[in-house]
């Protein structure tokens, strides 16, 4: 039976100008834009959840880049993935059939873009079937129009044959038992028990005939067969793990010679698009993880993001360029104290554009490409000219795509809006001093503007203060209708981010959205303490072996700074919430009342309760080994655990606490939440446990999201609400 603690019926604050959890769940969720080759049209998928039929409805929008014509919406009754085949043809891959008969079918939409007279975009009423794949699990499609090959990924058995998958699926399901048996890691990862199938890259012919119709071949080449390579890399790899030129595929894969659960080392390989050659390694073999390999448009260079340290997923991400003609590899951003994310070469290959986190924003940067050194080096002699320069200043950018005529297509969200598509104009191939002048950024879509109109979404206010070792940044989201000068009026919440190598950024979130807390009446504080990203690698690295140390010095200093600055805050109605490492922080605060935060209630989502246990039970063992100084039984790790393990301080727990955990969370198994709940219950501390059997480390299901928000705000209202 669920304890009620005598709480009155609780309802969200939902006045007309309030952005409520219901609004968040119903709001359209745009994807990222993808342009065609000439750069005059782009496509973007948008999904929207209906509370009436409890379904997610998906559409493709086709829109112009240099015109004010309204986008064309194509509803997708069965979902699916879309990508460009040529400048006027969109491919749509969608599931067909049921059960073991389900397959993926590929269709084409012909697009007409009329700019004269009554300008409009149109497509035929029905798509044209191109062909069908042998399975329903194909995905991550990439097509280079200069070749006749489609590259995609699928999960296959050890024989590597995509055509035997369905038969072997049936045999696996009817094997007579339900056992999974392992001789090495991973046995499970993120939210999935690892079965006998692995992710790999395939090519198949995709050709446009003289009559304009497209045809899909039936000879599927497994590019990675016999290599022990798997790509895209689980659990989050996708099209960003490989790129396609007219003749080759470049991809990243975890090093198959190393145990995957306690190593992060990934290698970059180049292979002929028809699979006629053996993969050629481009990396040095001395690196950690690698991400996002891309070709120059000339196909003569490859660039990727590389981390130095094996076993550390938050090391600084440096840009490496490989000159394929000269067979030389060099590090471009050795002296730059930021981590690159996405990369894209300019049309002439003279400039590299990239995204990177900087001061709690994700910006677009540009850097000229130097002459290739005479030999491979990690420390080329480069002038300040080759330090990336920011092109955008705010929001969170993703999916950059270089277009002809000095343009970049991108998607960008902010703390006040989900993704929209933008275009940057006025870029120059030289990208030297003064070349940033005249650059313009234009918003092309407004997918959620109507739904958000009238909602009092205000920009976050930024603040800095002196932290444990350096200046630390935070955000303030004032409660809706905030009135200055009215003392002790508003309850206050401290939001603690996960990671711990993460950050509260100027970015939209469908899960932990600070605007929701502010619109439910809370003065909302989000601090980026020691361990946070985007403020330099020193701050990111400084949390290692110090989880319960400097971050809490920072948070307390920031907490006091805001409370002293805003007398409108009612310090007697303070609460805190955090997930993952933020959940660790909640449990750590529970055991250390001497911090003096004065919280009246706490909320821990998927947090660490017993760090020692987590060092054995988590899926990605490398994370614990790096953060705690070794394996749980190693002498250094044992000392750190003794000092910073929340379970060692349960005798101090006394603050009412809500715990939420997902049963499919294999990063932090649900027993972490159950254990903390049992401790609170036996200590007689008001507590509540909410388990989502179908959720992982995140709460993704729309209905579960509403329940999550209800439980959180109901809990806080019980202890700091106005009753």
C-alpha positions as semicolon CSV with decimal commas, in nm:
position;residue;x (nm);y (nm);z (nm)
1;X;0,000;0,000;0,000
2;X;0,125;0,348;-0,086
3;X;0,145;0,578;0,215
4;X;-0,045;0,905;0,176
5;X;0,077;1,097;0,484
6;X;-0,263;1,266;0,490
7;X;-0,186;1,490;0,193
8;X;-0,480;1,682;0,050
9;X;-0,570;1,621;-0,311
10;X;-0,301;1,789;-0,515
11;X;-0,334;1,966;-0,847
12;X;-0,079;2,141;-1,066
13;X;-0,091;2,517;-1,091
14;X;-0,241;2,562;-1,437
15;X;-0,353;2,920;-1,496
16;X;-0,362;3,039;-1,855
17;X;-0,013;3,190;-1,844
18;X;0,141;2,893;-1,662
19;X;0,351;2,639;-1,851
20;X;0,246;2,325;-1,667
21;X;0,363;1,961;-1,680
22;X;0,055;1,889;-1,893
23;X;0,168;2,156;-2,138
24;X;0,517;2,006;-2,144
25;X;0,385;1,661;-2,230
26;X;0,151;1,792;-2,501
27;X;0,403;2,028;-2,658
28;X;0,536;1,934;-3,002
29;X;0,887;1,789;-3,000
30;X;1,074;1,891;-3,315
31;X;1,375;1,692;-3,430
32;X;1,666;1,840;-3,623
33;X;1,668;1,974;-3,977
34;X;1,842;1,809;-4,274
35;X;1,890;1,998;-4,601
36;X;1,909;1,864;-4,953
37;X;2,227;1,898;-5,159
38;X;2,161;2,242;-5,315
39;X;2,053;2,377;-4,977
40;X;1,716;2,516;-5,081
41;X;1,492;2,275;-4,889
42;X;1,514;2,091;-4,558
43;X;1,315;1,822;-4,380
44;X;1,249;1,789;-4,009
45;X;1,040;1,540;-3,813
46;X;0,807;1,659;-3,539
47;X;0,624;1,440;-3,288
48;X;0,331;1,546;-3,071
49;X;0,164;1,347;-2,795
50;X;-0,214;1,337;-2,764
51;X;-0,362;1,299;-2,417
52;X;-0,691;1,200;-2,581
53;X;-0,576;0,885;-2,761
54;X;-0,252;0,851;-2,562
55;X;-0,046;0,820;-2,879
56;X;0,254;0,999;-3,024
57;X;0,179;1,145;-3,366
58;X;0,470;1,205;-3,604
59;X;0,499;1,420;-3,915
60;X;0,764;1,521;-4,167
61;X;0,782;1,890;-4,248
62;X;0,943;2,002;-4,575
63;X;1,037;2,368;-4,574
64;X;1,237;2,619;-4,782
65;X;1,556;2,788;-4,662
66;X;1,548;3,101;-4,876
67;X;1,174;3,160;-4,901
68;X;0,880;3,249;-4,678
69;X;0,663;2,967;-4,813
70;X;0,491;2,776;-4,535
71;X;0,632;2,430;-4,460
72;X;0,450;2,129;-4,599
73;X;0,341;1,876;-4,338
74;X;0,321;1,506;-4,423
75;X;0,164;1,306;-4,139
76;X;0,330;0,970;-4,077
77;X;0,064;0,735;-3,944
78;X;0,323;0,467;-3,871
79;X;0,622;0,686;-3,785
80;X;0,948;0,601;-3,958
81;X;1,271;0,771;-4,065
82;X;1,318;1,019;-4,349
83;X;1,628;1,124;-4,547
84;X;1,712;1,288;-4,880
85;X;1,785;1,081;-5,191
86;X;1,840;1,380;-5,419
87;X;1,742;1,746;-5,430
88;X;1,375;1,668;-5,489
89;X;1,325;1,319;-5,345
90;X;1,273;1,221;-4,982
91;X;1,305;0,860;-4,870
92;X;1,084;0,726;-4,593
93;X;1,161;0,401;-4,411
94;X;0,867;0,256;-4,221
95;X;0,769;-0,070;-4,050
96;X;0,522;-0,300;-4,223
97;X;0,369;-0,627;-4,106
98;X;0,327;-0,774;-3,760
99;X;0,526;-0,996;-3,525
100;X;0,797;-1,202;-3,688
101;X;0,668;-1,096;-4,029
102;X;0,751;-0,732;-3,965
103;X;1,000;-0,574;-4,208
104;X;1,114;-0,224;-4,301
105;X;0,993;-0,084;-4,633
106;X;1,152;0,210;-4,816
107;X;0,934;0,459;-5,001
108;X;1,003;0,781;-5,192
109;X;0,823;1,114;-5,199
110;X;0,879;1,341;-5,500
111;X;0,891;1,704;-5,393
112;X;0,782;1,996;-5,611
113;X;0,910;2,337;-5,511
114;X;0,739;2,611;-5,712
115;X;0,866;2,964;-5,659
116;X;0,679;3,142;-5,936
117;X;0,322;3,261;-5,903
118;X;0,144;3,089;-5,616
119;X;0,466;2,960;-5,460
120;X;0,430;2,630;-5,277
121;X;0,579;2,295;-5,186
122;X;0,389;1,983;-5,282
123;X;0,423;1,604;-5,304
124;X;0,213;1,328;-5,463
125;X;-0,067;1,197;-5,247
126;X;0,097;0,859;-5,204
127;X;0,464;0,761;-5,180
128;X;0,625;0,515;-5,421
129;X;0,765;0,187;-5,294
130;X;1,140;0,155;-5,357
131;X;1,202;-0,180;-5,191
132;X;1,189;-0,382;-4,872
133;X;1,459;-0,482;-4,624
134;X;1,483;-0,831;-4,474
135;X;1,427;-0,705;-4,117
136;X;1,246;-0,429;-3,929
137;X;1,553;-0,325;-3,729
138;X;1,746;-0,149;-4,004
139;X;1,815;0,218;-3,933
140;X;2,073;0,500;-3,927
141;X;2,050;0,555;-4,301
142;X;2,313;0,759;-4,486
143;X;2,312;0,815;-4,859
144;X;2,576;1,002;-5,060
145;X;2,424;1,101;-5,392
146;X;2,761;1,071;-5,564
147;X;2,754;0,694;-5,513
148;X;2,495;0,426;-5,579
149;X;2,510;0,278;-5,228
150;X;2,294;0,324;-4,923
151;X;2,474;0,272;-4,591
152;X;2,275;0,167;-4,285
153;X;2,301;-0,033;-3,964
154;X;2,127;-0,346;-3,838
155;X;2,156;-0,605;-3,563
156;X;2,278;-0,942;-3,686
157;X;2,387;-1,276;-3,543
158;X;2,749;-1,398;-3,545
159;X;2,718;-1,517;-3,907
160;X;2,680;-1,149;-4,006
161;X;2,406;-1,229;-4,260
162;X;2,110;-0,991;-4,256
163;X;1,898;-1,240;-4,452
164;X;1,915;-1,505;-4,179
165;X;1,816;-1,273;-3,895
166;X;1,442;-1,342;-3,899
167;X;1,495;-1,719;-3,900
168;X;1,744;-1,696;-3,615
169;X;1,513;-1,459;-3,424
170;X;1,245;-1,725;-3,436
171;X;1,489;-1,993;-3,322
172;X;1,607;-1,771;-3,036
173;X;1,252;-1,701;-2,919
174;X;1,166;-2,073;-2,934
175;X;1,488;-2,200;-2,773
176;X;1,294;-2,356;-2,485
177;X;1,429;-2,139;-2,203
178;X;1,471;-1,772;-2,118
179;X;1,835;-1,777;-2,010
180;X;2,102;-1,528;-2,111
181;X;2,452;-1,665;-2,062
182;X;2,771;-1,455;-2,056
183;X;3,141;-1,518;-2,058
184;X;3,237;-1,150;-2,072
185;X;3,091;-0,800;-2,034
186;X;2,860;-0,632;-2,134
187;X;2,586;-0,857;-2,002
188;X;2,348;-0,563;-2,000
189;X;2,383;-0,199;-2,097
190;X;2,171;0,109;-2,028
191;X;1,828;-0,061;-2,037
192;X;1,880;-0,378;-2,238
193;X;2,007;-0,728;-2,167
194;X;2,265;-0,798;-2,436
195;X;2,162;-1,087;-2,660
196;X;2,344;-1,270;-2,938
197;X;2,300;-0,993;-3,197
198;X;2,539;-0,702;-3,255
199;X;2,515;-0,374;-3,444
200;X;2,698;-0,354;-3,776
201;X;2,713;-0,145;-4,095
202;X;2,574;-0,259;-4,429
203;X;2,570;-0,126;-4,783
204;X;2,321;-0,202;-5,056
205;X;2,275;-0,049;-5,399
206;X;2,019;0,230;-5,429
207;X;1,996;0,349;-5,788
208;X;1,783;0,600;-5,978
209;X;1,678;0,470;-6,317
210;X;1,648;0,663;-6,642
211;X;1,273;0,692;-6,584
212;X;1,333;0,860;-6,248
213;X;1,229;0,565;-6,031
214;X;1,449;0,435;-5,752
215;X;1,534;0,071;-5,691
216;X;1,683;-0,103;-5,388
217;X;1,923;-0,389;-5,448
218;X;1,906;-0,724;-5,273
219;X;2,279;-0,785;-5,215
220;X;2,363;-0,665;-4,865
221;X;2,732;-0,627;-4,781
222;X;2,826;-0,640;-4,414
223;X;3,120;-0,399;-4,407
224;X;3,236;-0,515;-4,064
225;X;3,198;-0,890;-4,113
226;X;3,490;-1,082;-3,965
227;X;3,642;-0,774;-3,797
228;X;3,489;-0,803;-3,446
229;X;3,392;-0,438;-3,493
230;X;3,049;-0,307;-3,396
231;X;2,917;0,026;-3,514
232;X;2,725;0,237;-3,430
233;X;2,854;0,208;-3,074
234;X;2,597;0,113;-2,809
235;X;2,401;0,243;-2,634
236;X;2,358;0,585;-2,796
237;X;2,549;0,561;-3,124
238;X;2,373;0,653;-3,447
239;X;2,449;0,824;-3,775
240;X;2,709;1,033;-3,594
241;X;2,928;0,723;-3,555
242;X;3,003;0,695;-3,927
243;X;3,017;0,901;-4,245
244;X;2,997;0,823;-4,614
245;X;3,188;0,959;-4,914
246;X;3,136;0,858;-5,275
247;X;3,380;0,570;-5,234
248;X;3,438;0,498;-4,865
249;X;3,286;0,472;-4,518
250;X;3,462;0,598;-4,206
251;X;3,341;0,469;-3,871
252;X;3,426;0,449;-3,501
253;X;3,412;0,128;-3,300
254;X;3,510;0,014;-2,953
255;X;3,843;-0,165;-2,951
256;X;3,743;-0,536;-2,966
257;X;4,065;-0,645;-2,792
258;X;3,966;-0,471;-2,466
259;X;3,692;-0,567;-2,217
260;X;3,414;-0,321;-2,312
261;X;3,273;-0,259;-1,962
262;X;3,593;-0,112;-1,823
263;X;3,745;0,051;-2,132
264;X;3,625;0,341;-2,345
265;X;3,889;0,318;-2,618
266;X;3,742;0,352;-2,965
267;X;3,924;0,335;-3,298
268;X;3,845;0,507;-3,628
269;X;3,857;0,298;-3,945
270;X;3,826;0,360;-4,319
271;X;3,676;0,100;-4,552
272;X;3,575;0,078;-4,916
273;X;3,200;0,137;-4,954
274;X;3,159;-0,194;-5,136
275;X;3,350;-0,382;-4,867
276;X;3,621;-0,494;-5,111
277;X;3,907;-0,389;-4,884
278;X;4,005;-0,458;-4,524
279;X;3,936;-0,172;-4,279
280;X;4,230;0,065;-4,236
281;X;4,282;0,215;-3,891
282;X;4,325;0,593;-3,890
283;X;4,373;0,639;-3,515
284;X;4,711;0,609;-3,343
285;X;4,607;0,330;-3,107
286;X;4,700;0,540;-2,802
287;X;4,372;0,728;-2,762
288;X;4,058;0,691;-2,555
289;X;3,711;0,728;-2,704
290;X;3,652;0,876;-3,050
291;X;3,332;1,033;-3,181
292;X;3,173;1,182;-3,490
293;X;3,408;1,100;-3,782
294;X;3,333;1,308;-4,094
295;X;3,472;1,336;-4,447
296;X;3,563;1,659;-4,620
297;X;3,344;1,712;-4,926
298;X;3,647;1,640;-5,146
299;X;3,696;1,309;-4,966
300;X;4,065;1,385;-4,903
301;X;4,043;1,441;-4,527
302;X;3,869;1,288;-4,227
303;X;3,814;1,464;-3,894
304;X;3,691;1,324;-3,564
305;X;3,674;1,408;-3,193
306;X;3,925;1,220;-2,980
307;X;3,976;1,183;-2,604
308;X;4,321;1,107;-2,468
309;X;4,235;0,884;-2,172
310;X;4,095;0,534;-2,201
311;X;3,840;0,481;-1,925
312;X;3,729;0,845;-1,895
313;X;3,424;0,945;-2,099
314;X;3,444;1,315;-2,004
315;X;3,804;1,385;-2,099
316;X;3,859;1,688;-2,323
317;X;3,735;1,616;-2,676
318;X;4,008;1,728;-2,919
319;X;3,974;1,753;-3,296
320;X;4,198;1,523;-3,499
321;X;4,238;1,560;-3,876
322;X;4,368;1,283;-4,099
323;X;4,499;1,382;-4,442
324;X;4,424;1,074;-4,653
325;X;4,647;1,183;-4,942
326;X;4,952;1,254;-4,727
327;X;4,883;0,978;-4,473
328;X;4,934;1,227;-4,187
329;X;4,728;1,268;-3,869
330;X;4,742;1,573;-3,642
331;X;4,554;1,727;-3,347
332;X;4,399;2,060;-3,438
333;X;4,276;2,183;-3,098
334;X;4,547;2,069;-2,858
335;X;4,561;2,413;-2,693
336;X;4,185;2,481;-2,681
337;X;4,021;2,426;-2,343
338;X;3,683;2,316;-2,472
339;X;3,543;1,985;-2,599
340;X;3,427;1,964;-2,958
341;X;3,112;1,767;-3,037
342;X;2,986;1,775;-3,399
343;X;3,215;1,851;-3,695
344;X;3,156;1,965;-4,054
345;X;3,399;2,073;-4,327
346;X;3,329;2,382;-4,536
347;X;3,251;2,319;-4,906
348;X;3,608;2,391;-5,018
349;X;3,762;2,215;-4,721
350;X;3,937;2,524;-4,585
351;X;3,736;2,568;-4,264
352;X;3,613;2,323;-4,003
353;X;3,286;2,409;-3,829
354;X;3,199;2,249;-3,498
355;X;2,971;2,259;-3,198
356;X;3,109;2,278;-2,846
357;X;2,983;2,356;-2,499
358;X;3,100;2,693;-2,373
359;X;2,983;2,867;-2,055
360;X;2,660;2,664;-2,030
361;X;2,571;2,713;-2,396
362;X;2,632;2,490;-2,698
363;X;2,769;2,713;-2,971
364;X;2,880;2,691;-3,331
365;X;3,250;2,758;-3,379
366;X;3,470;2,785;-3,685
367;X;3,842;2,729;-3,729
368;X;4,056;2,749;-4,043
369;X;4,230;2,428;-4,142
370;X;4,609;2,465;-4,151
371;X;4,849;2,309;-4,396
372;X;4,899;1,943;-4,314
373;X;5,224;1,890;-4,117
374;X;5,501;1,686;-4,273
375;X;5,447;1,406;-4,023
376;X;5,183;1,291;-3,776
377;X;5,181;1,485;-3,449
378;X;4,958;1,554;-3,149
379;X;5,122;1,893;-3,092
380;X;5,153;2,080;-3,422
381;X;5,303;2,429;-3,413
382;X;4,991;2,638;-3,472
383;X;4,930;3,008;-3,415
384;X;4,630;3,162;-3,237
385;X;4,464;3,185;-3,578
386;X;4,379;2,819;-3,537
387;X;4,185;2,856;-3,212
388;X;3,809;2,807;-3,279
389;X;3,601;3,124;-3,280
390;X;3,236;3,132;-3,170
391;X;2,976;3,214;-3,434
392;X;2,663;3,178;-3,217
393;X;2,632;3,305;-2,862
394;X;2,322;3,154;-2,702
395;X;2,107;2,846;-2,684
396;X;2,206;2,487;-2,756
397;X;2,296;2,406;-3,116
398;X;2,288;2,062;-3,278
399;X;2,287;1,898;-3,623
400;X;2,505;2,150;-3,806
401;X;2,511;2,100;-4,184
402;X;2,726;2,307;-4,417
403;X;2,540;2,439;-4,724
404;X;2,657;2,609;-5,045
405;X;2,699;2,986;-5,056
406;X;2,844;3,043;-4,710
407;X;2,562;2,894;-4,505
408;X;2,508;2,646;-4,222
409;X;2,179;2,481;-4,135
410;X;2,138;2,406;-3,765
411;X;1,882;2,328;-3,500
412;X;1,878;2,521;-3,174
413;X;1,680;2,511;-2,852
414;X;1,696;2,736;-2,548
415;X;1,563;2,756;-2,195
416;X;1,242;2,906;-2,338
417;X;1,184;2,697;-2,652
418;X;1,232;2,348;-2,798
419;X;1,425;2,293;-3,120
420;X;1,370;2,511;-3,422
421;X;1,567;2,519;-3,746
422;X;1,799;2,814;-3,818
423;X;2,033;2,915;-4,098
424;X;2,363;3,101;-4,065
425;X;2,456;3,317;-4,365
426;X;2,760;3,519;-4,464
427;X;3,036;3,268;-4,387
428;X;3,366;3,298;-4,572
429;X;3,607;3,024;-4,673
430;X;3,899;3,222;-4,530
431;X;3,758;3,252;-4,174
432;X;4,038;3,478;-4,065
433;X;4,043;3,797;-3,859
434;X;3,737;4,008;-3,937
435;X;3,557;3,731;-4,125
436;X;3,292;3,702;-3,853
437;X;3,156;4,043;-3,949
438;X;2,835;4,035;-4,149
439;X;2,732;3,688;-4,035
440;X;2,357;3,658;-3,982
441;X;2,148;3,394;-3,805
442;X;1,785;3,353;-3,913
443;X;1,515;3,138;-3,756
444;X;1,332;2,932;-4,019
445;X;1,069;2,748;-3,815
446;X;0,845;2,824;-3,518
447;X;0,701;2,485;-3,438
448;X;0,591;2,563;-3,082
449;X;0,542;2,939;-3,088
450;X;0,161;2,918;-3,101
451;X;0,143;2,667;-2,816
452;X;0,379;2,878;-2,602
453;X;0,213;3,210;-2,680
454;X;0,075;3,357;-2,359
455;X;0,289;3,133;-2,140
456;X;0,511;3,349;-1,921
457;X;0,839;3,181;-2,016
458;X;1,118;3,413;-1,911
459;X;1,485;3,382;-1,996
460;X;1,700;3,242;-1,719
461;X;1,913;3,489;-1,526
462;X;2,281;3,401;-1,505
463;X;2,499;3,459;-1,200
464;X;2,859;3,389;-1,098
465;X;3,017;3,356;-0,757
466;X;3,349;3,252;-0,604
467;X;3,354;2,874;-0,576
468;X;3,593;2,631;-0,413
469;X;3,864;2,683;-0,676
470;X;3,733;2,920;-0,944
471;X;3,434;3,127;-1,046
472;X;3,123;2,912;-1,063
473;X;2,813;2,982;-1,272
474;X;2,446;2,924;-1,207
475;X;2,100;3,006;-1,339
476;X;1,796;3,159;-1,172
477;X;1,441;3,097;-1,291
478;X;1,208;3,329;-1,106
479;X;0,862;3,201;-1,019
480;X;0,585;3,309;-1,248
481;X;0,443;3,642;-1,138
482;X;0,751;3,718;-0,930
483;X;0,704;4,043;-0,736
484;X;1,018;4,221;-0,624
485;X;1,034;4,346;-0,266
486;X;0,779;4,112;-0,110
487;X;0,989;3,938;0,155
488;X;0,972;3,562;0,225
489;X;0,700;3,502;-0,033
490;X;0,833;3,224;-0,255
491;X;0,945;2,867;-0,180
492;X;1,281;2,778;-0,333
493;X;1,419;2,469;-0,502
494;X;1,780;2,377;-0,577
495;X;1,814;2,159;-0,888
496;X;2,130;1,944;-0,900
497;X;2,240;1,808;-1,237
498;X;2,365;1,460;-1,313
499;X;2,681;1,336;-1,473
500;X;2,852;1,457;-1,262
501;X;3,028;1,575;-1,578
502;X;2,728;1,762;-1,714
503;X;2,578;2,109;-1,691
504;X;2,258;2,308;-1,667
505;X;2,268;2,471;-2,010
506;X;2,063;2,725;-2,203
507;X;1,873;2,433;-2,350
508;X;1,521;2,290;-2,359
509;X;1,447;1,969;-2,171
510;X;1,143;1,743;-2,185
511;X;1,241;1,578;-1,855
512;X;1,412;1,814;-1,608
513;X;1,284;2,151;-1,723
514;X;1,355;2,436;-1,476
515;X;1,070;2,639;-1,627
516;X;0,823;2,385;-1,494
517;X;0,952;2,431;-1,138
518;X;0,937;2,810;-1,170
519;X;0,584;2,796;-1,312
520;X;0,470;2,581;-1,021
521;X;0,570;2,869;-0,795
522;X;0,927;2,786;-0,695
523;X;1,220;3,024;-0,705
524;X;1,444;2,787;-0,901
525;X;1,823;2,773;-0,868
526;X;2,041;2,558;-1,093
527;X;2,416;2,567;-1,023
528;X;2,707;2,428;-1,228
529;X;2,955;2,329;-0,955
530;X;3,288;2,147;-0,966
531;X;3,255;1,859;-1,211
532;X;3,046;2,057;-1,458
533;X;3,130;2,077;-1,825
534;X;3,164;2,377;-2,062
535;X;3,374;2,582;-1,817
536;X;3,714;2,430;-1,889
537;X;3,860;2,085;-1,834
538;X;4,009;2,175;-1,494
539;X;3,666;2,225;-1,340
540;X;3,535;1,906;-1,505
541;X;3,826;1,692;-1,385
542;X;3,829;1,833;-1,031
543;X;3,542;1,617;-0,907
544;X;3,736;1,292;-0,948
545;X;3,775;1,121;-0,609
546;X;3,599;1,423;-0,453
547;X;3,229;1,364;-0,512
548;X;3,130;1,484;-0,166
549;X;3,385;1,765;-0,145
550;X;3,429;2,071;-0,366
551;X;3,091;2,040;-0,546
552;X;2,914;2,096;-0,216
553;X;3,135;2,389;-0,124
554;X;3,031;2,540;-0,457
555;X;2,662;2,465;-0,418
556;X;2,646;2,603;-0,065
557;X;2,829;2,919;-0,168
558;X;2,593;2,963;-0,464
559;X;2,290;2,884;-0,250
560;X;2,388;3,144;0,009
561;X;2,467;3,397;-0,265
562;X;2,118;3,374;-0,412
563;X;1,936;3,365;-0,079
564;X;2,121;3,674;0,038
565;X;2,050;3,858;-0,288
566;X;1,678;3,782;-0,300
567;X;1,488;3,853;0,024
568;X;1,172;3,746;-0,160
569;X;1,278;3,383;-0,104
570;X;1,124;3,209;0,195
571;X;1,422;3,019;0,331
572;X;1,193;2,817;0,557
573;X;1,035;2,663;0,248
574;X;1,343;2,521;0,075
575;X;1,361;2,190;-0,115
576;X;1,613;2,019;-0,344
577;X;1,598;1,770;-0,629
578;X;1,854;1,577;-0,831
579;X;1,899;1,278;-1,060
580;X;2,187;1,037;-1,117
581;X;2,489;1,217;-0,966
582;X;2,234;1,475;-0,858
583;X;2,059;1,188;-0,679
584;X;2,390;1,103;-0,512
585;X;2,405;1,466;-0,403
586;X;2,059;1,443;-0,245
587;X;2,163;1,132;-0,050
588;X;2,489;1,302;0,048
589;X;2,307;1,611;0,172
590;X;2,081;1,382;0,378
591;X;2,383;1,254;0,569
592;X;2,541;1,595;0,623
593;X;2,304;1,836;0,799
594;X;2,609;2,043;0,891
595;X;2,604;2,186;0,538
596;X;2,318;2,403;0,661
597;X;2,106;2,412;0,345
598;X;1,790;2,393;0,556
599;X;1,591;2,180;0,310
600;X;1,247;2,072;0,431
601;X;1,208;1,799;0,167
602;X;1,428;1,620;-0,085
603;X;1,376;1,433;-0,411
604;X;1,619;1,169;-0,541
605;X;1,575;1,029;-0,892
606;X;1,785;0,723;-0,987
607;X;2,059;0,826;-0,745
608;X;2,360;0,655;-0,587
609;X;2,287;0,517;-0,240
610;X;2,578;0,276;-0,192
611;X;2,867;0,377;-0,417
612;X;3,060;0,059;-0,335
613;X;2,772;-0,159;-0,453
614;X;2,739;0,060;-0,763
615;X;3,103;-0,012;-0,845
616;X;3,008;-0,377;-0,886
617;X;2,656;-0,349;-1,029
618;X;2,671;-0,068;-1,285
619;X;2,692;-0,155;-1,654
620;X;2,982;0,074;-1,749
621;X;3,245;-0,017;-1,492
622;X;3,499;0,226;-1,635
623;X;3,299;0,514;-1,492
624;X;3,328;0,401;-1,130
625;X;3,692;0,300;-1,174
626;X;3,784;0,647;-1,296
627;X;3,572;0,849;-1,056
628;X;3,660;0,662;-0,738
629;X;4,028;0,592;-0,806
630;X;4,007;0,223;-0,893
631;X;3,793;-0,084;-0,856
632;X;3,586;-0,114;-0,537
633;X;3,845;-0,341;-0,372
634;X;4,150;-0,135;-0,469
635;X;4,314;0,043;-0,178
636;X;4,276;0,397;-0,313
637;X;3,911;0,346;-0,404
638;X;3,839;0,198;-0,061
639;X;3,974;0,513;0,105
640;X;3,763;0,738;-0,118
641;X;3,455;0,525;-0,060
642;X;3,501;0,542;0,315
643;X;3,503;0,919;0,287
644;X;3,232;0,987;0,029
645;X;2,987;0,694;0,023
646;X;2,633;0,809;0,121
647;X;2,548;0,475;0,282
648;X;2,809;0,538;0,552
649;X;2,613;0,837;0,684
650;X;2,258;0,699;0,699
651;X;2,255;0,750;1,076
652;X;2,222;1,124;1,006
653;X;1,926;1,095;0,765
654;X;1,622;1,289;0,884
655;X;1,478;1,499;0,599
656;X;1,157;1,379;0,426
657;X;1,254;1,229;0,091
658;X;1,083;1,114;-0,227
659;X;1,262;0,846;-0,430
660;X;1,187;0,761;-0,793
661;X;1,363;0,480;-0,978
662;X;1,328;0,292;-1,306
663;X;1,345;-0,086;-1,305
664;X;1,525;-0,086;-1,641
665;X;1,796;0,146;-1,512
666;X;2,109;-0,066;-1,546
667;X;2,340;0,232;-1,495
668;X;2,214;0,262;-1,136
669;X;2,004;-0,046;-1,059
670;X;1,670;0,003;-0,885
671;X;1,801;-0,150;-0,561
672;X;1,985;0,180;-0,505
673;X;1,648;0,351;-0,470
674;X;1,490;0,065;-0,279
675;X;1,784;0,055;-0,037
676;X;1,758;0,427;0,033
677;X;1,382;0,392;0,085
678;X;1,430;0,107;0,331
679;X;1,683;0,314;0,525
680;X;1,443;0,608;0,548
681;X;1,151;0,388;0,647
682;X;1,343;0,212;0,925
683;X;1,463;0,547;1,055
684;X;1,105;0,671;1,068
685;X;1,170;0,950;0,816
686;X;0,869;1,046;0,599
687;X;0,947;0,890;0,263
688;X;0,785;0,770;-0,056
689;X;0,907;0,530;-0,326
690;X;0,784;0,548;-0,686
691;X;0,901;0,270;-0,919
692;X;0,854;0,276;-1,297
693;X;0,899;-0,086;-1,412
694;X;0,927;0,016;-1,779
695;X;1,163;0,315;-1,749
696;X;1,542;0,331;-1,763
697;X;1,770;0,602;-1,618
698;X;1,524;0,853;-1,764
699;X;1,145;0,882;-1,761
700;X;1,049;0,884;-2,128
701;X;0,690;0,760;-2,152
702;X;0,455;1,059;-2,169
703;X;0,207;0,923;-1,918
704;X;0,489;0,835;-1,680
705;X;0,624;1,187;-1,721
706;X;0,295;1,330;-1,596
707;X;0,298;1,090;-1,302
708;X;0,661;1,184;-1,226
709;X;0,577;1,555;-1,217
710;X;0,267;1,490;-1,006
711;X;0,460;1,294;-0,744
712;X;0,744;1,549;-0,729
713;X;0,527;1,857;-0,685
714;X;0,284;1,678;-0,458
715;X;0,574;1,580;-0,232
716;X;0,719;1,928;-0,216
717;X;0,375;2,081;-0,163
718;X;0,320;1,860;0,143
719;X;0,620;2,011;0,321
720;X;0,653;2,367;0,186
721;X;0,317;2,440;0,027
722;X;0,068;2,690;0,161
723;X;-0,198;2,478;0,328
